[in-house]
Amino acid sequence: MRSLGVLIAEEKDMIRARLAAQLEGLGHRVLGIARDGRTAVANARELQPDLMVLDLHLPPNDGIEAARAILAKQAIPSILLTGYGAADLVRRAQDAGVLAYLTWPVDAGSLGATIGTALTRYRELGILCEQDGNLQQALRTRIAVERAKRMLMRRLRIEETAAFDYMLRYSLSTGRPMRDEAADLLTTEELWFGKAQVVECLNVVLHALAQRKALGPSQAA
């Protein structure tokens, strides 16, 4: 992983210091430190960081709202630092455009892995931007794409990157944007899994995917 310039938005001195040390130990540079949301927005605009790490409890509102304000103007990979990972919190962060989250306390290994996840999703967001034409539409599309990815990961037992690549290949082959492919996948899943013949349907689909070489033999099995 290349060296990244990172903006830390965290109110507590001890957490800031530990994050900075871990980031520098991973080979990254801390460009700036913000103690509140307004400063984070200003620093993001001035410093143009490669990555942001924002605490959930960032005054005056919270880190999610700070991320929302920043991402309304510019695309930056972002990680939310939180004490818990409740589904409603994750959903709200995702709606704001946050790409990954970390539950504190964390070690350097977990931080490095989450940075990798955020960068992968940022590259995916770039593809959606190319298809949709602007960042805000791409952020809205990403919500549906993430749901469709999770469905494919669960149903086909494939990893996150493979799920996105499958949808991208299908989008390119049909000439339809990924937001339409994601919507179709989610609608189809709802129809299939509301019927008693679900196992038979899955077998047919998996066979078709294997025939299209969208999945490898072990994944199809």
Secondary structure as GFF3:
##gff-version 3
##sequence-region A 1 221
A	DSSP	beta_strand	5	9	.	.	.	ID=ss1
A	DSSP	alpha_helix	13	25	.	.	.	ID=ss2
A	DSSP	beta_strand	29	34	.	.	.	ID=ss3
A	DSSP	alpha_helix	37	47	.	.	.	ID=ss4
A	DSSP	beta_strand	51	55	.	.	.	ID=ss5
A	DSSP	alpha_helix	63	71	.	.	.	ID=ss6
A	DSSP	beta_strand	78	82	.	.	.	ID=ss7
A	DSSP	alpha_helix	87	96	.	.	.	ID=ss8
A	DSSP	beta_strand	100	103	.	.	.	ID=ss9
A	DSSP	alpha_helix	108	132	.	.	.	ID=ss10
A	DSSP	alpha_helix	135	156	.	.	.	ID=ss11
A	DSSP	alpha_helix	160	174	.	.	.	ID=ss12
A	DSSP	alpha_helix	178	192	.	.	.	ID=ss13
A	DSSP	alpha_helix	198	211	.	.	.	ID=ss14
A	DSSP	alpha_helix	217	220	.	.	.	ID=ss15
###
